[in-house]
Amino acid sequence: MPGAPAPQMTATRATNGNNVVNRPRNILFICSRNRIRSLTAERLLAKSQEYHVRSAGVSPQARIRVNSGHLGWADAIFVMEKRHGQMLRARFPDETARATIVCLNVPDDYAFMDGALIELLLARLEAHLGPIEAGLQPIADG
């Protein structure tokens, strides 16, 4: 529905005996080679208490190539381009049949952890996740 707010993807409710507890959402970020866009997104949310995050790529040359285990783990999948979602659906039809796949429309025009990429990712993610924790710092490469 045009103009309708995007659904918020907050903590998932799970049961522990008779108690209902909130657990962090499992968020998977996908791009082509898992070297710039999806890895930057993963690093941005790596310290979040609300989300567990991973990233992978659809290309055979990806740093980490997406597999069915990634898709089964994820509560929500964010792809950088429409074609990434199409590739996931073609390669993993069973795993993506009920999956929440959101295209962020982030072009492959940036360097890893580029300030403009970070700003774009935060703006696009906040439309779906709500406000991202202020002061969230990326993890240093180690």
Steps between C-alpha positions, in 0.01 A plus 500: 500500500671824388586739779440238770777475758731202467446228761743520789719194546562497872589223743333164444282350769595150605381273777714363780279260693197706602686829457498707184834670439623733231808388311706705257398478137736315267581732210686384188653752259567392141695662217708357216843428647449571873793737503347848512125561535374200696817488711465871583137444603603206718770704669259788567264279699755258644478646853121532502310341787188477280644313204734212428654570160684311230588575141571300187519534123332336204809488276729195480780750582327617819704527820223293663261341251137482609369152573176344619619514860524879484147524364358262759666700780369839383178660619543768235726527196613836363636495145684794347352461150183348358704243307647366826151411621418345164817291516416381852148401397629313194784323683313427824127475418405299808698712745368828360136394453392663827803724553481872558731644234537878483687680224690806625590624149861577587717529188849353480662845496678512836807384689481291816380713797473810275321781685245547221429125498449501877258793477303333220486164680384661825227697322375195308521267801323741735199489268468131589667461838412830662763721659843342513678540835675837516876481520520148366861440401624255239731219607864556404652246262721273691 
